[in-house]
Amino acid sequence: MSVLVGRPAPDFNAAAVVNGSTFVDSCQLSAYRGKYVVLFFYPLDFTFVCPTELHAFQEKLDEFKKRNVEVLGCSVDSKFSHFAWLNTPRSKGGIQGVTYPLISDINKTIAKDYDVLTPDGSVALRGLFLIDKEGIVRHQVVNDLGIGRNIDEVLRIVDALQFTEEFGEVCPANWNKGDKTMKPTDEGLKEYFAE
């Protein structure tokens, strides 16, 4: 498994479905420069854990937008499969109402570049990458197929990254926005534990 943290995020140019119904032939990661990007991979359309995650990202989309973060979903399905799933009601296991781009990695090149393709090459694991405004990966996590993600944790990581960028202090374990931070020095650590 490659660790991409601290390295440029692999660029891609792929077909996608945007706003639930619009086909886009060219969704390019580098077009999002100047914004943060949460790029997440999920195994397949029309599966089980996946729609819960996609709806959970949609439910928090305004929170991501407030933080200047674009959310991009990606799987090895075709854009036509994405379109069909986007037009399937939630009550029938669909993701109707999801508006952020769903990228088609039909050739599995994006999943390979991010090193989240399963060993048998059939689908992507649940990889998630937080990419900063300069296109550098600042956080990554990969879950096995049956383990859904916590979207509030993704927002927490975004908050921590943006806090450290703005103020130069670091965020200790279990930090949430508004909690105490520390200077990245021996003295800063001592002050943190002294309180």
Secondary structure, 3 states (H helix, E strand, C coil): CCCCCCCECCCCEEEEEECCCEEEEEEEHHHHCCCEEEEEECCCCCCCHHHHHHHHHHHCHHHHHHCCEEEEEEECCCHHHHHHHHCCCHHHCCCCCCCCCEEECCCCHHHHHCCCECCCCCCECEEEEEECCCCEEEEEEEECCCCCCCHHHHHHHHHHHHHHHHHCCECCCCCCCCCCCECCCHHHHHHHHHC
